[in-house]
Amino acid sequence: MSETATGGGVLAVQPTGGALGAEIRGLDLSAPLSLNQAAQVRQAMLDHGVVFFRNQDLSDEELVRFTACFGKPVPHVRKQRPRRVKEVFLISNIVEDGEPIGELGDELIPFHSDLSYLERPGTLSVLYAVELPTSGGQTQWCNCTAAYAALDDAMKEKLKGMRAVHRHHVEAQNPAAHIAHPIVRTHPETGRRSLYIGPHLTRYVAGIDQNEGDALLAELYAHIEQPQFIWTHEWRIGDVVLFDNRPTMHRRLAFPPDQRRLMKRTQIFNDEIPVE
């Protein structure tokens, strides 16, 4: 565990020991973070891709305030029922008065980087666990930086200059133009290179034969999804997870449809266009 003195106390960062991720202890996120605390949390996120905090109790306003330490929280592009704090997006299978209160149900959601189908996709996302099923519903993150580093030189050379088109399966969420991003992107803060494709939202490789492109994506997905690149978060009520969409992907595992799950999500996007 590393400990760094910060304004308002000591920030303790405990790596998971897995492919990525770390727990940060000693912070009550219902209170405002000092500038130094926010800087230390951001550095831990850059170092580990994903950071999480246990035993939090946050109002919607407090969740948005925490998110604002790292950028401008914005409403999700997907429409939801009217809600008091529009920057908070509900992920839930709960139905009230015959209508879902949130989105994304209870089935497996394959690996993806948030909002990659936009020209300026997701930068950072925050998830807050409010209600959880007794089994299933874990979130897995993939270390796409490590996955890229593990490619052989021939594949790294092949991927130079290649781009893939990302598209949401709900057509109404997509921009009019088909958005192509580099298959390998460079992180603007760390300078590290990562694979930037995922089976949920990546549709095809631009500029090459469809069959060849599909075979390339399948090969890269098989590589990315190897266990050494994946870490699973076992949710507890009160968990807050902050993650960087640029060097990671994530997927939600299925859970029983008769069990309630409610997550609150905030997001920062429209900040950056991915570059190789």
N, C-alpha and C positions, 0 to 999 in steps of 0.2 A: 504494500500500500504506500502511495506517496501522499504527503501532506504539505500543503502550501498555506502560509499565513495570508489571510485576506482581510479586508475591511469587514467587520461584523463577525469574525470568528475564523476557524480553521476549516479549510476545505480538504476533505479526505477522498482520494480517488482510488478505488479498488478495482483493478482489471478483472474481467470475468475468467481469464485463463483460456478463453476460447478464441475463435477466429477474429473476434472484435468485441467491443463493448466494455463498459466500466460502470460501476456503481459510484455515485457521489453521495457522501454522507455528511451530515452536519448542517444541512440547509433546510429551512422552512420556507417553501416557495410561496406561502400565503403572505409573507412579508417581502417588501421590495428588496431586490439585490443591489448591493453597492456596485459601482463601476468595476471595482477590482474583482469582486465575486463573479460578475457576469463575464469578465475577461477570462477568468480561470475556468469557468464552465465551458466557455467557447473553446478554449485551448484543449480541454479534456475531450470535447467532442471531435475536434480536428485530429487529435491523437488516436482516438478509439473508434470513431465513426458513429457510435451510439453511446449515450450516457443515460442512466436512469436514477431515479430518486424514489425511495420507499416511503410509505406512511404519510402521504400528503393529503390535505383536505382543502380543496380549492373551490372558490366560486368561479363562475365563468369569467368575471372581470379579472380575477387574480390569475387565471390561466392565460388570458390574453396579455396581461401585464408582464408575466414571465416571458412569454414568447417575444414580446416587444424588446426585450433585452438584446435580441440577436437580429433584428430586422423589423420590417413592417408587417404585422399580421393582416391578412386579407381574407375576405370570405371565399369559400370554395366555389369553383365554377359550377358545380352541380347544384341545382335548385333543391331547397328543402322547405319544409313547412315554416311559416313565420316563427321567429325566435327572438328572444330579448337581446342576445348578444350575437350579432350576425357573423362575427369572425369564428365562432365555434361551430364546427361541423359534427353532427351526431352520426356515429357508426353503431348501428344497433339492429337487432332482429325483433325488437319489442313492437307489438301492435297495440294501439290504444284506439278504441272506438272504431275498429275496423280499418285503421290506417297505420302504416309503419311510422314510427316516430323518427327513424333515421334511415340509413342506407347500408348496403353491402351484405345484408342477410347473415346466413350462417355457413355458407359453403366455402370451400378452399378458394382463396384468391392467390393466383400464381405470382411468382417473383416479378417485381416491377420497381421502378423509381417513380415517385409521385409526380403526376402531371407531365410525364415525359412527352406527351402528345402535343404540348404547347411549345411555341417558339422559345418562350422563356419559362422553363419548367420549374418544378419544385426545387427549392434550395434546402430549406430546413422544415421539418415537421415535428409536432409535439402530440403525443397520445397520453390521455389520462384515463385510467381504468376506474369506472364507477360501479358497474355490476359485471359479474363474471359467471360463466357456467362452471359446473363442478368438474368438467373434463373438456379437453380440446380448447380451441381458440387461441393457442399460443401464436406468437409472432416470431418468425425466423428472419434473421438478417444475413446477408451475404457480403463478404469482404471482396468487393470487385477490384480493389487495388491489388490485393494479394493474388487474386485470380489472374489479373493481367501479368503481374510479375512472374508468375509460374508458367506462362506460355513459352514455347521455344522460340528461338530467334526467327525462324522461318515464318511462323504465324504472326509474330509482331510485325515483320516486314510486310507481309501480305495485307495486314489490316491498315497500313498507313494510307490515309486519304479516303478510306471507305466510310460511307454513311448509311444509316438505316432509317427507314420511315417508321414513325411511331403514330399509332391511331387508336383511339378508344373504341370499344365495341358498341357503345351508345353513341350513335352518330351525331346526335344533337350536342354532345359535349365538345366535338372536334371543331377546330377552326376550319375555314373554307379550304385553305391550302394544306397540302400534305407536308408535314414537318419532318425534315431529315436532320438527324444529329450525328456527330462523329461516333463511330463504333468504339473508338478509344478517345476519351476526353481527359483533359488536363485540369486538375483542381486549381482554381484561381488563387487559393490561399496557401496551399501546401506545395503546389507544383507537381504533385504525384499524379501518375496516369492510372486510369481505371477503365475497365470495360463498361460500356453504357448501352446495354441491351437487356431486354427481359421478355420472357414468353407471354406475359399478360398484355403488353402494349406495343411491342415491336412487331411490325407487320412484314416488312421485306427489306432487303438490301438494295439500295438505290444503284442503278446504272449497270447491273449485271443480270444474267439470265436468272429467271425465277427459281428454277430447280437448283442451280448452283448456289444461289443466295440462301435458299431454304436449308440446303445441306450444311452450309457454313454456320448458319444460326444454330442448327441442331447440334453441331460439333461444339460450338462455344457454350451453349446451354449445358450440355453434358459435362463440360469442364467446370463451369461456374458452380454447378450444383453438387460438386464433390464435398463430402463431409468436412474436410479440413478448412473449407472457406465459409462455413455456416455456423452461426450461433443461435440458439433458441432461447427466447425470453419466456419464462414461466410467470405469467401475470399474477399479481396480487392486487386486491382492491386498494386504491390509494397510490398505485405506481404512476409516476410521470416519466415518460421516455422522450428524450430529445434526440433526433437523429438527422444526419446529413445525407440527403438524397444523392449527392454528387458522386461519392465513392462507394455507395452501398445500394443494394436492392433489399426488398423485404416481401414476405408473403404471410398471409394469415391462414392458419390451419382451420379445418372445418370443426364444428362443434354441434352437439345435439340441437335440433331445431326447437325442441320443447323447453330449452333452457335459455334464460335471459342473459344477454350480454349488451352492455352499454359502455361505449368509449366516447370521450370527447376529444376532438382533434382541432388543432390550430395549425396554420401553415404560412410559410413565407415563400412566395414565388413571384415570378415576373421581374426578378432582379438581374438574371444573367442568361446569356445565350451560350450553350456549351461550345467549347472550342477544343480542337485536337491538341 
